[in-house]
């Protein structure tokens, strides 16, 4: 929690910002979990190929990964600072992924 407040304090707006940091951490945890699960599958597994390419496409679309970072391992290296450094993308990203949607 101190890390959240440190990140929020560094960027300004206090509690509102701390909530945004928390949401970014939650979304990153979900993305990392999906990447870890896909990495446990065989490299030629159809599920890994299909879902892995879809996940990577989303990461490229939101600008979270560069063109050279085209492996699932790079998703595990994403940090809150990398996402917070891109404000416009961050808001769009949180709007899509930070919602509480019912699970399927």
C-alpha positions as CSV (number, residue, x, y, z in Angstrom):
1,X,0.0,0.0,0.0
2,X,2.9,2.3,0.6
3,X,4.0,1.7,-3.0
4,X,0.5,2.8,-4.2
5,X,0.7,6.0,-2.2
6,X,4.3,6.7,-3.3
7,X,3.2,6.3,-6.9
8,X,0.1,8.4,-6.4
9,X,2.0,11.1,-4.5
10,X,4.7,11.3,-7.1
11,X,2.1,12.0,-9.7
12,X,0.0,14.4,-7.8
13,X,-3.7,14.1,-6.9
14,X,-3.8,12.0,-3.7
15,X,-6.5,9.4,-3.0
16,X,-8.1,9.7,-6.5
17,X,-4.7,8.9,-8.0
18,X,-4.1,6.0,-5.5
19,X,-7.4,4.4,-6.8
20,X,-6.1,4.7,-10.3
21,X,-2.8,3.0,-9.3
22,X,-4.8,0.2,-7.7
23,X,-6.9,-0.3,-10.8
24,X,-3.7,-0.4,-13.0
25,X,-2.2,-3.0,-10.6
26,X,-5.3,-5.1,-10.8
27,X,-5.4,-5.0,-14.6
28,X,-1.7,-5.9,-14.7
29,X,-2.2,-8.8,-12.4
30,X,-5.0,-10.2,-14.7
31,X,-2.8,-9.7,-17.8
32,X,0.2,-11.4,-16.1
33,X,-2.0,-14.3,-15.0
34,X,-3.3,-14.8,-18.5
35,X,0.3,-14.7,-19.9
36,X,1.5,-17.2,-17.2
37,X,-1.3,-19.6,-18.0
38,X,-0.5,-19.5,-21.7
39,X,3.2,-19.9,-21.1
40,X,2.5,-23.2,-19.3
41,X,1.0,-24.7,-22.4
42,X,3.1,-26.3,-25.2
43,X,4.3,-23.8,-27.8
44,X,2.3,-25.4,-30.6
45,X,-0.9,-25.7,-28.5
46,X,-3.8,-24.1,-30.5
47,X,-5.1,-22.3,-27.4
48,X,-1.7,-20.7,-26.7
49,X,-1.3,-19.7,-30.3
50,X,-4.8,-18.2,-30.6
51,X,-5.2,-16.5,-27.2
52,X,-1.5,-15.5,-27.1
53,X,-1.7,-13.7,-30.4
54,X,-4.9,-12.0,-29.3
55,X,-3.3,-10.8,-26.1
56,X,-0.2,-9.5,-27.9
57,X,-2.4,-7.7,-30.4
58,X,-4.1,-5.9,-27.5
59,X,-0.8,-5.0,-25.9
60,X,0.5,-3.5,-29.2
61,X,-2.8,-1.7,-29.9
62,X,-2.7,0.1,-26.5
63,X,1.0,0.9,-26.9
64,X,2.0,-1.1,-23.8
65,X,4.6,-3.2,-25.8
66,X,6.9,-2.1,-28.6
67,X,7.0,-3.9,-31.9
68,X,10.2,-5.8,-31.0
69,X,8.6,-7.1,-27.8
70,X,6.5,-9.9,-29.4
71,X,6.7,-12.6,-26.8
72,X,4.4,-13.4,-23.9
73,X,7.4,-13.1,-21.6
74,X,7.3,-9.3,-22.2
75,X,3.9,-9.1,-20.7
76,X,5.3,-10.4,-17.4
77,X,7.7,-7.4,-17.4
78,X,5.1,-4.7,-17.5
79,X,5.0,-2.3,-14.6
80,X,2.7,0.3,-13.3
81,X,5.2,3.0,-14.1
82,X,5.2,2.0,-17.8
83,X,1.4,2.2,-18.0
84,X,1.2,5.4,-15.9
85,X,3.7,7.0,-18.2
86,X,1.2,6.9,-21.0
87,X,-1.8,9.0,-19.8
88,X,-4.1,8.9,-22.8
89,X,-3.5,5.2,-23.3
90,X,-3.9,4.6,-19.6
91,X,-7.4,6.1,-19.5
92,X,-8.5,4.1,-22.5
93,X,-7.0,1.0,-21.2
94,X,-8.6,1.3,-17.8
95,X,-12.0,2.1,-19.3
96,X,-11.9,-1.2,-21.2
97,X,-10.1,-3.5,-18.7
98,X,-10.7,-1.8,-15.4
99,X,-14.5,-2.4,-15.4
100,X,-16.2,-5.0,-13.2
101,X,-17.7,-7.2,-15.7
102,X,-19.4,-10.5,-14.9
103,X,-17.3,-13.5,-15.6
104,X,-18.4,-15.9,-18.4
